[in-house]
Amino acid sequence: MFEILKKSFKTGIVTGQYPPAPAGQKISVAPTAQKKAELFRKSLTIREVDTGSCNACEMEMNALANSVYDIERLGIHIAASPRHADALVVTGPVTVNMEGPLKDVYKTTPNPKLVIALGDCAINCGIFKGSYAVTGPVDQHIPVDVRIPGCPPRPAEIIEALTELRKGETTFTRWFRKLSGEP
């Protein structure tokens, strides 16, 4: 047992250390998306749609709901049905089998709706580019309002993008600014 403890102390902490985010990757928010998002400043309900990803982006989306990131405190909720969603978060390149269901989900989501392409695969097919099973990135099939790059994007980057999209003075942002001592 002492050998294991000795080895553990010698090795140190090796988990939970993200490599730094690549420089130059910028979250892209379409100008029309800001206008659509005005209605969702206080509350936004998202529906995640996997169109053929490796599930890394889904893991980061799941992390948004844990006690560390807790997106519920920001007024962002995850819906089980596209009929209850304000925004679709699409992950992965669009595969042959998911092209039809993606368009159906898009039609089912009530207007005004936002579409967020999450991860490199949804934006430009990522590592799946050129595959026989991929029909292209999300924006070739449905209009995309926000692009969040990364493979996968970290939960903090996803929250930053959703906050940027919903930019505006809310009760929470006033409270948070006051708490952090910002003017």
C-alpha positions, -999 to 999 in steps of 0.1 A, spaced: 0 0 0 28 24 8 43 18 -26 10 29 -42 9 60 -21 45 68 -28 39 64 -66 7 86 -63 25 114 -46 54 112 -70 31 113 -101 9 141 -88 -25 151 -103 -28 140 -140 -65 143 -146 -86 174 -154 -59 193 -172 -72 206 -205 -46 216 -230 -49 253 -238 -75 262 -264 -61 267 -299 -55 304 -307 -74 319 -336 -106 299 -333 -134 323 -328 -170 318 -320 -191 330 -349 -225 345 -343 -246 356 -373 -260 392 -371 -295 379 -376 -290 355 -347 -287 383 -322 -320 397 -333 -337 363 -330 -321 357 -296 -336 389 -281 -367 369 -272 -345 344 -253 -325 367 -231 -340 355 -198 -346 319 -208 -333 297 -236 -343 260 -241 -320 240 -263 -323 206 -279 -292 187 -288 -292 168 -322 -264 143 -329 -261 139 -367 -232 115 -367 -205 126 -343 -180 107 -322 -199 117 -290 -171 140 -276 -193 171 -281 -222 153 -264 -200 146 -234 -192 183 -232 -229 192 -235 -237 167 -207 -210 185 -186 -230 217 -189 -257 203 -167 -233 191 -139 -227 211 -107 -196 227 -119 -211 246 -149 -248 244 -140 -263 261 -170 -297 261 -154 -286 290 -132 -281 310 -164 -317 303 -176 -306 277 -202 -326 245 -202 -322 213 -221 -354 200 -237 -363 164 -246 -384 175 -276 -377 199 -304 -413 211 -300 -403 227 -267 -369 241 -279 -358 276 -288 -325 265 -303 -311 233 -319 -275 224 -310 -263 202 -338 -231 181 -333 -213 160 -359 -212 160 -396 -245 152 -413 -245 116 -423 -266 100 -450 -289 84 -425 -294 116 -404 -300 141 -432 -338 135 -433 -342 134 -395 -322 167 -391 -345 184 -415 -376 170 -397 -363 182 -364 -357 217 -379 -392 218 -392 -407 207 -359 -389 233 -339 -411 264 -335 -402 298 -349 -382 318 -342 -355 292 -338 -317 293 -335 -294 267 -349 -260 262 -333 -233 241 -350 -212 227 -321 -177 215 -329 -155 212 -359 -174 183 -374 -207 202 -375 -189 233 -389 -167 217 -416 -170 179 -412 -137 178 -391 -120 144 -393 -149 129 -412 -144 152 -442 -144 131 -474 -161 101 -459 -186 82 -480 -211 83 -452 -210 121 -448 -232 145 -468 -216 177 -456 -216 201 -427 -248 213 -410 -250 246 -429 -255 227 -462 -287 213 -449 -302 239 -426 -294 276 -419 -268 280 -390 -269 310 -367 -239 303 -344 -207 283 -349 -187 271 -319 -154 256 -331 -133 230 -312 -128 193 -311 -146 192 -288 -154 227 -275 -150 230 -238 -182 236 -217 -169 271 -207 -166 280 -244 -201 267 -251 -215 289 -222 -195 318 -235 -211 314 -269 -246 311 -255 -240 342 -234 -226 361 -264 -257 351 -283 -281 362 -256 -261 394 -249 -281 419 -230 -286 431 -195 -305 406 -174 -311 404 -137 -284 376 -135 -258 396 -154 -264 427 -132 -261 405 -101 -230 388 -114 -213 421 -123 -222 435 -88 -208 404 -71 -175 405 -91 -170 442 -85 -173 453 -121 -187 488 -128 
